[in-house]
Amino acid sequence: MDIFHDLTIWFQSFAESDWAIAILAIGAFVESIISPIPPDPLLIPMSVLQPSLAIWFAVIATISSVLGAIVGHWLGGRFGRPLLYRFVSPERVKSAESLFDKYGTRAILIAAVTPVPYKVFTILAGILRLDLKRFILASLVGRGARFLTLGVLLFLFGEDIQEFIVDNFQKLSLLAGLAILGSFLSIWILLKIRTHAPESE
């Protein structure tokens, strides 16, 4: 079993708590800044217990995560690299910077959907002075795609799909990230073609 599966099992007890929504919101918020634990392992059992509220839980996770990302962006801009190096190895920071150099704002989309540590990208975005509005938009799209996909699936299928999601979470996240990146790349290519297309007489 991988760590995500183990975390989901462990979080099942929290999912039954009266404080589950608060724990989900705080967990999603903190994960965007410092915590290595994603909110998904709590979101899944909460949604299985109450499938009718699965989409609402996903919205809470999305908003909380984006608010945390904004704080991470501010902290990065305020305290710079020394803050990031307290929590993340220089090698990971270098890898994240390479993604920013290659994809720009799209790097936030990739990080928001895939299993890579999102906090690295939120703080680094502040360090690199990434435009806040574009950062928030990318975070909303990426985090929304990740959590709302889970919410919709669990709303529709409930416990029947839980095991499949838990066992294949990393693969599903990577596929979602590639799908988003591919969509933006396709749009970019189409815009380039239209821009350079000869005008008809």
DABEL-V729320 format. One record per backbone hydrogen bond with DSSP energy under -1.0 kcal/mol. CO is the residue of the C=O (numbers start at 1). NH is the residue of the N-H. E is the energy in kcal/mol with one decimal. If there is no record, write none. Layout:
co = {CO & CO}
nh = {NH & NH}
e = {E & E}
This chain:
co = {2 & 3 & 4 & 5 & 6 & 7 & 11 & 14 & 17 & 19 & 20 & 21 & 22 & 23 & 24 & 25 & 26 & 27 & 30 & 30 & 30 & 39 & 39 & 40 & 42 & 43 & 44 & 45 & 46 & 50 & 51 & 53 & 54 & 55 & 56 & 57 & 58 & 59 & 60 & 61 & 62 & 63 & 64 & 65 & 66 & 67 & 68 & 69 & 70 & 71 & 72 & 73 & 74 & 75 & 76 & 80 & 81 & 84 & 84 & 89 & 90 & 91 & 92 & 93 & 94 & 95 & 96 & 97 & 98 & 99 & 100 & 103 & 104 & 105 & 105 & 106 & 107 & 108 & 109 & 110 & 118 & 119 & 120 & 121 & 122 & 123 & 124 & 125 & 126 & 131 & 132 & 133 & 134 & 135 & 136 & 137 & 138 & 139 & 140 & 141 & 142 & 143 & 144 & 145 & 146 & 147 & 148 & 149 & 150 & 151 & 152 & 153 & 154 & 157 & 158 & 161 & 162 & 163 & 164 & 168 & 169 & 170 & 171 & 172 & 173 & 174 & 175 & 176 & 177 & 178 & 179 & 180 & 181 & 182 & 183 & 184 & 185 & 186 & 187 & 188 & 189 & 190 & 191 & 192}
nh = {6 & 7 & 8 & 9 & 10 & 11 & 15 & 17 & 20 & 23 & 24 & 25 & 26 & 27 & 28 & 29 & 30 & 31 & 33 & 34 & 35 & 42 & 43 & 44 & 46 & 47 & 48 & 49 & 50 & 53 & 54 & 57 & 58 & 59 & 60 & 61 & 62 & 63 & 64 & 65 & 66 & 67 & 68 & 69 & 70 & 71 & 72 & 73 & 74 & 75 & 76 & 77 & 78 & 79 & 80 & 84 & 85 & 87 & 88 & 93 & 94 & 95 & 96 & 97 & 98 & 99 & 100 & 101 & 102 & 103 & 104 & 106 & 107 & 108 & 109 & 110 & 111 & 112 & 113 & 114 & 122 & 123 & 124 & 125 & 126 & 127 & 128 & 130 & 129 & 135 & 136 & 137 & 138 & 139 & 140 & 141 & 142 & 143 & 144 & 145 & 146 & 147 & 148 & 149 & 150 & 151 & 152 & 153 & 154 & 155 & 156 & 157 & 158 & 160 & 161 & 165 & 166 & 167 & 168 & 172 & 173 & 174 & 175 & 176 & 177 & 178 & 179 & 180 & 181 & 182 & 183 & 184 & 185 & 186 & 187 & 188 & 189 & 190 & 191 & 192 & 193 & 194 & 195 & 196}
e = {-1.9 & -2.6 & -2.2 & -2.0 & -2.3 & -2.5 & -1.8 & -1.6 & -1.4 & -2.8 & -2.6 & -2.6 & -2.7 & -2.7 & -2.5 & -2.2 & -2.9 & -2.1 & -1.8 & -3.1 & -1.8 & -1.5 & -2.5 & -2.5 & -2.0 & -2.1 & -2.0 & -2.1 & -1.7 & -2.0 & -1.5 & -2.6 & -2.0 & -2.1 & -2.2 & -2.4 & -2.4 & -2.8 & -2.5 & -2.2 & -2.4 & -2.4 & -2.2 & -2.2 & -2.1 & -1.7 & -2.5 & -2.7 & -2.3 & -2.8 & -2.4 & -2.1 & -2.2 & -3.1 & -1.7 & -1.1 & -2.8 & -1.3 & -2.2 & -2.0 & -2.5 & -2.0 & -2.4 & -2.5 & -1.9 & -1.7 & -2.1 & -2.8 & -1.9 & -3.3 & -2.1 & -1.6 & -1.9 & -1.4 & -1.1 & -2.3 & -2.5 & -2.5 & -1.3 & -2.6 & -2.0 & -2.2 & -2.0 & -2.1 & -1.2 & -2.1 & -2.6 & -2.9 & -1.1 & -2.4 & -2.8 & -2.3 & -2.6 & -2.3 & -2.7 & -2.5 & -2.7 & -2.9 & -2.0 & -2.3 & -2.0 & -2.8 & -2.3 & -1.1 & -1.3 & -2.6 & -3.0 & -2.2 & -2.7 & -2.1 & -2.3 & -2.8 & -1.4 & -1.6 & -1.4 & -2.2 & -2.7 & -2.5 & -1.4 & -2.7 & -2.7 & -2.4 & -2.4 & -2.4 & -2.5 & -2.5 & -2.3 & -2.4 & -2.6 & -2.8 & -2.2 & -2.3 & -2.4 & -2.3 & -2.2 & -2.5 & -2.4 & -2.5 & -2.5 & -2.2 & -2.5 & -2.4 & -2.3 & -2.1}
